[in-house]
């Protein structure tokens, strides 16, 4: 028996060595952790239970029968994050460059299937060079099996991807179908075809960083939801994100002890919106003052900055936040902002996370670039997302809510449950100046009369009371009481149930 135990330990030690000490040292020299080190940081200490440690590939072509390493380039299993079960796979760059083989894919498929059966989140850590070319179609078939499971798990369990090294070719499509993608600056990149192929086909010269680095995917393509400076920070932030997420689509949001009084008043909010309607203010200040302990986990912070998306807790329960940002483009909605917010609203609706929307929007961004870029269809995505959502929807209009953007930003008309407004709210088809120049075009030659007409329009529409008189606003609230009113509203809406006609699935305007 002792001999058998010693044999088991020797085999385990060999598997843990992966590609060997030399390759591990090279990984560290690049500023990257190894696959197992990443898992240890992500999960609670000592909680990791590994699957398939001894799996090896079955390829015999091109001398592969003489190159077998236990684990075959991916570490899989499960553990806990703050006591909650999480499944994980971590690609190991020290073993065949982390490339995907048939056996490698089967390990990932097993953990994907188990995550869905157990209704627990799954985190994929990517650091690999794509398909293992020595296996040809067997590797491609493995990719297809992984992709199919990404789709089947979508909306059932949260799926998170961490790009912590190269992620190229077929490897990029699995993360692309998950709920969140995060990257590490300077050491990770994603692209379908690399710089060498780009050079050959298009004659463009580009570096891996400029083609698919964290900067590109967080500011231009919107592929990544965030990026951090190193592996350690990225893994700790993903732990923080998991704390906001339900285990699955039927478990309900996690609830944490709340030491921040939900009834507290914040009188600084009474002066947050400037007297001048054209003067910006930072909507993040409102979000943080409403949140428990000022904690706001922002998503896509560097992309479409004119709208904010992310998670807070209110009375210990996670809430999704969508908010116009007056500091950037006056908070206007454009194609990028609409796509960003629509994607987030749909995620929250999948997993029964209530959504609070803060509105200060002067309308949609005009111009040929927007129209040619499909603003109509992208704006419709956000409208569609809010209209189909069945989770609790609570809206607070802090200042401007003009034109179609008023409707789109979770108005009462598209299904919001509670719609509040600050006394500074302005709800109209457009700003007073533009409206008067259209309605009273015949008086444009008389500045005094135009000024009087403008004042008349402002008095009639530039306050929330016209909308409140029609029931489109449930109540005009004091800004200092915003946290208390939101907390009480969300508590009332916990038991919300909405019936929808049967359909196979919707057809959102993609």
ABEGO torsion letter per residue (X at the ends): XAAAAAAAAAAAAAAAAEAEAAAAAAAAAAGBBBAAAAAAAABBBGABBBBGAABBBABABGGAAABBBBGGGBBBEBBBBGGBBBBBBBBBAABGGGBBBAAAAAAAAAAAAAAAAAGBBBBBBBBBAEBBAAAEAAAAAAAAAAAAAAAAABGABBBBBBBAEBBBEAAAAAAAABABBBBBBGABBBBABBAAAAAAAAGBBBBAAAAABAAAAAAAAGABAEBBABAAAAAAAAAAAAAABBABAAAEBBBBBBABBAABBBAAAAAABBABAABBBBAAAAAAAABBGGBBBBBGAABGAABBBEBBBBGGBBBBBBBBBAABGGGBBBAAAAAAAAAAAAAAAAAGBBBBBBBBBAEBBBEAAAAAAGAAAAAAAAAAAAAABABBBBBBBABBBBEAAAAABGBAAAGBABBBBBAABBBBABBAAAAAAAAAAAAAABAAAAAAAAAAAAAAAABAAAAAAAGABABBBBAAAAAAAAAAAAAAAAABBBBBBBBABBBBBX
